[in-house]
Amino acid sequence: METGQRRWAGIEPAAWFAAVLLALSLTLGGGGTPAPLLELVLQLAAMLLALGWLWSARQPWQNIPTGAWQLSALIIALPLLQLIPLPAGIWQAFPGREGMRAALDLTGDGESWRAISMSPPRTLSSLLAALAAVLSLVLAAGLGARGRWLLLGIVAAGGLATLLIGAAQLSGGAGNPARFFDPNGIYLTGFQANHNATADVLLIGMLAMAALGRQALNRGLIRFDGYRLGGAVLAVDTVMVLGLYLTGSRAGLALLPLVLMFQYLILQPDRKVHWFRLGASAAATAMVAGLAFVLLRGNRMVELIAARFTLEGEFRPELWRDSVYALGQTWPAGSGQGTFVSVMMAAERLEVVDQTQPNRAHNDYLELVIEAGLPGLLVLVIVAILIFRALVRARREPPAGSRAQVLFASGTLAVIALHSLVDYPMRSMALAAAAATAVGLLLPPLSEHKAELRGSQS
């Protein structure tokens, strides 16, 4: 009992604030713009947690590394820049403002000061959503080893909870209360409105479980050897992969081999890649998951989801074509973050118009450049460089001495970055928080950096 108390007592207060924020983000932040009330609750909770963190200790920010502040400033500066009012002679010169100017001229406001954003309320909403992820980044970056493991536990628990909620969704039929966003949906969605985002939650949860297993083995908390730990992870993976299939996410399944590779690297006691073992592990997972699918092939829900795994009727190429055209209409200033729908409605070709609304570009990078223009592209490049530098350093000198945490963070960012090519994971507050936490895990807390400096000077 005393040992357990000492273990919990070693976790700094900031870790609890970070853990609560991450847990709330994973459960409340998946609804997107169709669920504004949940997003508002999460944003208010983030504000209260930030205040609690600031009051929890004297100078609680003293362990936050410079890199975390730099990344946070870049993320926040972009929408703030778009909200600054400008004289009429400036904003009217930006591409794509002709219709806006003509409408304002009818009301006598054509010469008024206006922001770069064509819809400041939507841009402000995007800023408020980003602040919760920024807080996750800052809190995670300042934590010590135990606090960081607590966050991985939250991510793993989020993946398992998603699977359990998903089981209730699939077994309850249409209209059951476990379906929080679409009562008539057929996919496993968990706490997310978008089934593709659910796939990312499951994949990231698999990485967290492998990292926690490696840590438990290193600390002697379990009496497994490496092979039995691998077998345990394989058993959990089988269930998770079945859930992944039931999300109906083609990109999620395409990213599964990448996640299995990262899991293998996490479970290895050294940096060597044993390719035969890696291939055998992947083959074993595929065989067990395939057997599960064969046993369930008569299930009506499984058959409905299987029909999705074709390219017939794929709308993304047409959407990307119209998005590129929309980009040309607003480049280089951009239309303002959160304004994609209004810009896209004007750019959509008549031959592809139907009853559905193009709510996203299904490519996070393309949508960012449409909304943020050249400044957004520059910020994206700078953020990518800063994260890459942090990753290189973390691989050489793992923060908190944990190679497994670095691999978890690397795998998480790789999943989200690649999925962003065909979808919009970063538009989910849940996945934005997961990505921000992963970035924070790559940055060493300032206290650790100071200890390294003292060691090199002695």
CORMOTA-V664072 format. One record per helix or strand of 2 or more residues. SS is the DSSP state (helix for helix, strand for strand). FROM is the first residue (numbers start at 1). LEN is the number of residues. If there is no record, write none. Layout:
BEGIN
ss | from | len
SS | FROM | LEN
SS | FROM | LEN
END
This chain:
BEGIN
ss | from | len
helix | 2 | 8
helix | 13 | 16
helix | 32 | 25
helix | 60 | 4
helix | 66 | 17
helix | 88 | 4
helix | 98 | 10
helix | 120 | 22
helix | 145 | 28
helix | 195 | 24
helix | 226 | 21
helix | 250 | 5
helix | 256 | 12
helix | 275 | 21
helix | 300 | 7
helix | 316 | 15
helix | 340 | 8
helix | 350 | 3
helix | 364 | 33
helix | 399 | 3
helix | 403 | 17
helix | 425 | 3
helix | 429 | 14
helix | 446 | 12
END
